[in-house]
Amino acid sequence: MMNNMSTLDTVAIINPIAKERLTLVEPEYKSIESLPSGQVGTVVEVYERDKEKQYLVEFSDNQGREYAMAILKEHELLVLHYTLEVA
């Protein structure tokens, strides 16, 4: 089992996320079929539904403009680490 994710964690999606599960913000992205695996986003909210955590993830471009959001489950995400934690 993965560690629980927290608000503002940087994450990548493990498998593509279908357009139907996305809230698309920018009009130029309306033609996409899915977000590809490896796409990086930020956890902006954590929900607990039926004893299962779900995460609202925001996806932004290089200029910081949000283009999509999705509510995803823990098994769909990989937390990215920038520093190595030594035990």
C-alpha positions as CSV (number, residue, x, y, z in Angstrom):
1,M,0.0,0.0,0.0
2,M,1.3,3.4,-0.9
3,N,1.6,6.3,1.6
4,N,-1.3,8.5,2.0
5,M,-1.0,11.6,-0.2
6,S,-1.3,15.1,1.2
7,T,-2.5,18.4,-0.2
8,L,0.2,20.0,-2.5
9,D,1.9,16.7,-3.2
10,T,3.3,16.5,-6.7
11,V,1.9,13.4,-8.4
12,A,2.0,11.6,-11.8
13,I,-0.8,9.5,-13.2
14,I,0.1,5.9,-13.7
15,N,-2.4,5.1,-16.5
16,P,-4.2,7.4,-18.9
17,I,-7.3,9.2,-17.5
18,A,-10.2,9.3,-19.9
19,K,-11.6,12.7,-20.9
20,E,-15.0,11.8,-19.3
21,R,-13.3,11.8,-15.9
22,L,-11.7,15.2,-16.4
23,T,-12.9,18.8,-15.8
24,L,-11.2,20.6,-18.7
25,V,-10.6,24.3,-18.0
26,E,-8.8,25.6,-21.1
27,P,-10.7,25.5,-24.4
28,E,-7.7,24.4,-26.4
29,Y,-7.6,21.1,-24.5
30,K,-11.2,20.1,-25.3
31,S,-10.1,17.9,-28.2
32,I,-8.0,15.5,-26.1
33,E,-9.1,11.9,-25.6
34,S,-7.3,11.4,-22.3
35,L,-4.5,12.6,-20.1
36,P,-1.5,10.3,-20.8
37,S,0.2,8.3,-18.2
38,G,3.1,10.2,-16.6
39,Q,1.2,13.5,-16.7
40,V,2.2,15.5,-13.6
41,G,-0.3,17.3,-11.3
42,T,-0.8,18.6,-7.8
43,V,-3.1,17.3,-5.1
44,V,-5.3,20.2,-4.2
45,E,-7.9,18.4,-2.0
46,V,-8.2,15.1,-0.2
47,Y,-11.6,13.5,0.3
48,E,-12.7,10.4,2.2
49,R,-15.6,8.5,0.6
50,D,-16.7,5.1,1.8
51,K,-13.6,4.7,3.8
52,E,-11.5,5.3,0.7
53,K,-9.4,8.4,0.1
54,Q,-9.8,10.2,-3.2
55,Y,-7.7,13.1,-4.4
56,L,-8.6,16.2,-6.4
57,V,-5.6,16.7,-8.7
58,E,-5.0,19.8,-10.7
59,F,-3.0,19.7,-13.9
60,S,-1.2,22.9,-15.1
61,D,1.0,23.9,-18.0
62,N,4.5,25.3,-17.8
63,Q,3.1,28.8,-17.2
64,G,1.1,27.6,-14.2
65,R,-2.3,27.8,-16.1
66,E,-4.6,25.1,-14.9
67,Y,-6.0,23.1,-17.8
68,A,-7.7,20.1,-16.2
69,M,-8.8,18.6,-12.8
70,A,-9.8,15.1,-11.9
71,I,-10.8,13.2,-8.8
72,L,-8.5,10.2,-8.6
73,K,-7.9,7.2,-6.3
74,E,-4.6,6.4,-4.6
75,H,-3.8,3.4,-6.9
76,E,-4.0,5.8,-9.9
77,L,-1.3,8.1,-8.7
78,L,2.5,8.0,-7.9
79,V,3.9,10.7,-5.5
80,L,7.0,12.3,-7.0
81,H,9.9,13.0,-4.6
82,Y,12.6,15.5,-5.3
83,T,14.8,14.6,-2.3
84,L,15.9,11.3,-1.0
85,E,14.7,10.6,2.5
86,V,17.3,8.6,4.5
87,A,15.9,6.5,7.4
